[in-house]
Amino acid sequence: MRRLALIALPLALAACQGEGRTTASTETTVDGRTVQAVEATGPWCRPTPNGMDMTACYITLTSSTGDRLTSIISPRAARSEIHAVSTEGGVMSMTPMANGLELPAGQAVTLAPGGDHIMLTGVTVPLAEGDLVPLALTFESGAQISLEAPVRADAPSGEPAHVAH
């Protein structure tokens, strides 16, 4: 059943591509009341550089109950991964987060330029400023968020330009 949902999700995202949603959330029931489980805000992606088929996307995730981002799907790319960025000996490197991105309860986790990010590879059509990139985020709890990330050359106003480590 989960496999079927993962296959159908990109198709559903493509169908609602014109909506331009940049904030989304999931809900859960805690002690008999409905609460926002995970909120996703400020998503955006960089344009693909000329001749390249990869780019980075950024977002802020806040989980009220604690969760873990385990996968991302986009119909605009063959592969989507969550990448950790580290610097050792003055050399910056990035590696896929095999176990996903931890979202501590009540803490905003920001994926931003210069830090951890979503990497799209095998981009099917070059991304240009003004495009919308459908993203489907799946969490360890089973929650899913579908949204669209606008393509921008730089961080939106009011967004962090980079993340300090």
Secondary structure, 3 states (H helix, E strand, C coil): CHHHHHHHHHHHHHHCHHHCCCEEEEEEEECCEEEEEEEEEEEEECCCCCCCCEEEEEEEEEECCCEEEEEEECCCEEEEEEEEEEEECCEEEEEECCCCEEECECCEEEECCCCCEEEEEEECCCCCCCCEEEEEEEECCCCEEEEEEEECCCCCCCCCCCCCC
